[in-house]
């Protein structure tokens, strides 16, 4: 048996895909470092609460550096106990080294159908992510998402998980009950149906609103919004490993007002 010389052996390994795997891992390391400054927490502020600031989900900065994308259900959860005092309300949490800065935020627009919302935060602009063409995404494509699983339990430290697009499927807003499923309602359900990415990655409560992005370029292709679980408790204790994301084209539509 003739031994391969080191250089020739390396070429064979690259031909078998080993080099591509190492290159992909290196790309993700660099991409995560670039992504993390744009990842923010979304929560609320109450002066009489301890702690006064809490966060319930994830968001990410886009556009001019002051616009934040998150889920509509994250905003609803953060605003659920919001007081009427003008000094209290939505907050966007931004990392400042070892410290966390809680900035006032206002809701710009909400798209409940696609579970998306845009916030406007105060202060200086932050690094922004680029929202890409989600129509180019394909089943089998490897992606990554970064956010805050379990929020305050794990602290304000962005966490990254990898995921493959296992299916591009269709969802529709469900009817309240069977009695409401008349011909008109069925037509409306068909109109409200839209595609989503089904992922084989595991997401936990708190990941909602996280950007789903290309590991090499960091371009955002979707927004994490839910997992296949019946309750929040089961999502933690027995995660299904099936996660869903809203395609980024709906973010673009929200940003452009279309």
Secondary structure, DSSP 8 states (H G I E B T S, - for coil): -----HHHHHHHHHHTTHHHHHHHHHHHHHHHHHHHTTEEEEEEE-TTSSSSEEEEEEEEEETTTTEEEE-HHHHHHHHTT--SSTT-EEEEEEEETTEEEEEEEEEEEEETTTTEEEEEE-SS----B-B--GGG--TT-EEEEEE-TTGGGT-S--EEEEEEEEEEEEE----SSGGG-SHHHHHHHHHH-EEEEEESS---TT-TT-EEEETTT--EEEEEEEES-SSHHHHHHS--S-EEEEETHHHHHHHHT-
